[in-house]
Amino acid sequence: MKKIIFIILFLLLLCHNNLVYGESTNEILQEQEETLGISSFIKESKKYTQESFEDIDLDSFYRSALTGKIDKNGILKGILKIAGKETIYIIRTLGYILVIIIIHSIVKNISEGLENNQIGQITYYVQYILIVTLVMGNFSEVILLIKETINNLVGFLNSLLPILIALMVSTGNLVTASTVEPILLIAITFIGNIISSVFLPLILVGTLLGIISKISDKIQINKLSKFFKSSVVWTLGILLTIFVRNFITRRKLNK
Amino acid sequence: MEIIKIVGIAISAVVIMIVIKQYKPEFAIYISLIVSALILLSVMDKLSGIVELLMNLSNKINGGEEFLKILMKITGIAFLTEFAVNICKDAGENAIGAKVDLGGKVLIISMSIPIISSMLETILKILP
């Protein structure tokens, strides 16, 4: 009797197992996507990738990545496009500077023999202003890029963090999730803010002082601009060190 | 072969002047004036080639043309001033030469004001 009941139970168990296998991987993926909020993250991150990765649709990219197929060529092409754009711009600026220097050398050659040495000074001014204007155009572009990057970074992390936290919670790291979120958020927004509101103006003022000190040989404020620049570099380094150290100690403590 | 022309004009002028100075020294200054004008005019068309080249080069930079125009004008003023000052000095009128020099300098500074102001603008534009 016992044996029969055992066999029936065993068969029932087998049947039950078979029933469980009916759920497809797609459904599981869908379910996890909904619980972790990945689709909203992808929707959010689309606005950061649209500019440089035009031919990559994040949604389909994510779907193909789930099955193990990653479109490496598309990513490489996008990265090359970004790098190529900047390089071409810089090379064009260099060509402009070369032309300006050639013009300057010709004009200087003409006017050097004159008794009136003011001409040489004015020529120098003109050439200097042209070069400064060109380089400044490039420089302000870089500054704008930095500001945009910081804003994007903070926004992206803000949209990425909830998913990370949800992942942590779902894998059982409740304590880490509850402590890391505020620390990370505060650190990221703090560093982003301090770079865009303190360091960028400092760098601008330092560059300005460098430009001014080159106008005349007699007025030298080069050291001040160097001081600004090195102080920015040092404070950035210290801030990042503190950030990383905090992060690591928290992680160690939470383990 | 421009240089042979210039040298020929100059040497013949010097010979004429040495001869004339013994009889009518006041005419020597006219000869020197004419010779300097002749030499200047004979090299003028070469200068225009240089200016054309510079203008062509400056067309490659956006926003460089007006600066280069000012630069050319300043160089021209400097040339003419130098020319006039030298003639005045030859004639023994150093005082007038100094005045011409002063006038040229003032003109040069007044023409370079747009450049200086644009430099200031560039600097102020960078300021946050």
HADDOCK unambig.tbl for C-alpha pairs under 7 A between the chains (distance, minus, plus):
assign (segid A and resid 96 and name CA) (segid B and resid 61 and name CA) 5.94 0.50 0.50
assign (segid A and resid 99 and name CA) (segid B and resid 57 and name CA) 6.62 0.50 0.50
assign (segid A and resid 103 and name CA) (segid B and resid 54 and name CA) 6.20 0.50 0.50
assign (segid A and resid 111 and name CA) (segid B and resid 75 and name CA) 6.57 0.50 0.50
assign (segid A and resid 116 and name CA) (segid B and resid 78 and name CA) 6.83 0.50 0.50
assign (segid A and resid 119 and name CA) (segid B and resid 75 and name CA) 6.68 0.50 0.50
assign (segid A and resid 123 and name CA) (segid B and resid 71 and name CA) 6.72 0.50 0.50
assign (segid A and resid 126 and name CA) (segid B and resid 67 and name CA) 6.86 0.50 0.50
assign (segid A and resid 126 and name CA) (segid B and resid 115 and name CA) 6.46 0.50 0.50
assign (segid A and resid 129 and name CA) (segid B and resid 119 and name CA) 5.69 0.50 0.50
assign (segid A and resid 133 and name CA) (segid B and resid 122 and name CA) 6.55 0.50 0.50
assign (segid A and resid 201 and name CA) (segid B and resid 128 and name CA) 6.08 0.50 0.50
assign (segid A and resid 204 and name CA) (segid B and resid 126 and name CA) 6.89 0.50 0.50
assign (segid A and resid 204 and name CA) (segid B and resid 127 and name CA) 6.62 0.50 0.50
assign (segid A and resid 205 and name CA) (segid B and resid 127 and name CA) 6.81 0.50 0.50
assign (segid A and resid 208 and name CA) (segid B and resid 123 and name CA) 6.64 0.50 0.50
